[in-house]
Amino acid sequence: MRWYLGYGGSGHPAAMDAICATGTQARRLMKAAAGGRRPRGTSDPAARPGQLRDLVAAHLATHPDTEFIPHQIGRVLGRSSSAVADALDRLTALGQAQLACGKRRRYRHRATPAPAQAGN
C-alpha cells in the first residue's frame, strides 16, 4: 500500500478501482461455475407473456385426474410456487383449471373450458 500512496498520480486510484472490479467479477464467475450454476446476468432471455400459464395448463392436461398444489407443479417445472399459483388463478378464471379444494388450494384440469360470460 505504501507504493500506491507514494505515487500520488490522479490516474492511479481509477486504475486500481478498475482492477478490483474486474477481479471481483472474475471471482464471481469462477465461483458460479464451480457451483454448477449460471452466473448472474447470463440467463436466457425473458420468457414470453403467458408461457408459464401454458406450461401449467399442459401439466394439468397431462394428469387430468390428479389434484396438485402450486408447490408440486413448481417443482416439476422448476419455477416458483407463487408464480405457478398466479398462473393457476388465471387458468381458473379462464375456465381451463378447476379449484378442487379451497383449503389447501388444490387444482385439477377442467376437461371442457367453461363458456365465457358476456361482460354487461
Secondary structure, DSSP 8 states (H G I E B T S, - for coil): -HHHHHH--SHHHHHHHHHHHHHHHHHHHHHHHHHTS--TT-S-----TTHHHHHHHHHHHHSTT--B-HHHHHHHHTS-HHHHHHHHHHHHHHTSEEEEETTTTEEEE-SS--------
